[in-house]
């Protein structure tokens, strides 16, 4: 299972996932900025601050982080001594 995660995703699938994750990353960034006291507005993958506009790049979509998190969850589920149901929940 872990070896399968080493195979890169097809470019078309990766681009599709990134285009869907970029607005999510922008919204999370906007929420973090607003929580820190900076008024911000999100527009697609742009975050507009009072005097600055930030662009969320493809590298910040979270796709690589999600892949690493899934690989780690699979690894922990494989080495765990828990019953199968909790191990499945760990991966999901």
C-alpha positions in Angstrom: 0.0 0.0 0.0 2.7 2.4 0.9 4.7 1.7 -2.3 1.6 2.6 -4.3 1.7 6.1 -2.8 5.2 6.6 -4.2 3.8 6.5 -7.8 3.0 10.1 -8.9 -0.5 11.0 -9.8 -1.3 11.5 -13.4 -0.8 15.2 -14.3 -4.4 15.6 -15.3 -5.7 14.2 -12.0 -3.2 16.3 -10.0 -4.2 19.5 -11.8 -7.8 18.7 -11.2 -7.3 18.1 -7.5 -5.1 21.2 -7.1 -7.7 23.5 -8.8 -10.3 22.3 -6.3 -8.0 22.6 -3.3 -6.7 26.1 -4.1 -9.9 27.9 -3.1 -10.1 25.8 0.1 -6.5 26.8 1.0 -7.3 30.4 0.3 -10.4 30.3 2.5 -8.4 28.7 5.3 -5.7 31.3 5.0 -8.4 34.1 5.0 -9.9 32.6 8.2 -6.5 32.5 9.9 -5.8 36.1 8.9 -9.2 37.2 10.2 -8.7 35.3 13.4 -5.4 37.1 13.9 -7.2 40.4 13.5 -6.4 41.2 9.8 -9.5 41.9 7.7 -9.3 39.8 4.6 -11.5 38.9 1.7 -11.1 35.8 -0.4 -11.7 35.7 -4.2 -11.0 32.3 -5.7 -7.3 31.8 -4.9 -6.6 35.4 -4.1 -6.7 36.8 -0.6 -7.2 40.6 -0.4 -5.8 42.4 2.6 -6.1 46.1 3.4 -3.1 47.0 1.3 -1.8 43.8 -0.2 -3.2 41.0 -2.4 -1.9 37.5 -1.8 -2.1 34.7 -4.4 -2.2 31.1 -3.2 0.1 29.1 -5.5 -0.3 25.5 -6.6 2.4 24.4 -4.2 0.2 25.6 -1.3 -2.9 23.6 -2.3 -2.3 20.9 0.4 -2.1 18.0 -2.0 1.4 16.9 -1.0 0.5 17.4 2.7 -2.6 15.3 2.3 -0.7 12.5 0.6 1.9 12.4 3.3 -0.8 12.4 6.0 -2.6 9.5 4.3 0.7 7.6 4.0 1.4 8.1 7.7 -2.1 7.0 8.6 -1.7 3.9 6.5 1.6 3.1 8.1 0.3 3.6 11.6 -2.7 1.4 10.8 -0.5 -1.3 9.5 1.8 -1.5 12.6 -1.0 -0.9 15.1 -2.3 -3.7 17.3 -5.8 -2.2 17.5 -8.8 -4.1 16.1 -9.6 -3.6 12.4 -12.4 -1.1 12.8 -10.4 1.6 14.7 -7.5 1.1 12.2 -9.8 1.7 9.3 -11.1 4.9 11.0 -7.5 6.0 11.4 -7.0 5.9 7.6 -10.4 7.5 6.8 
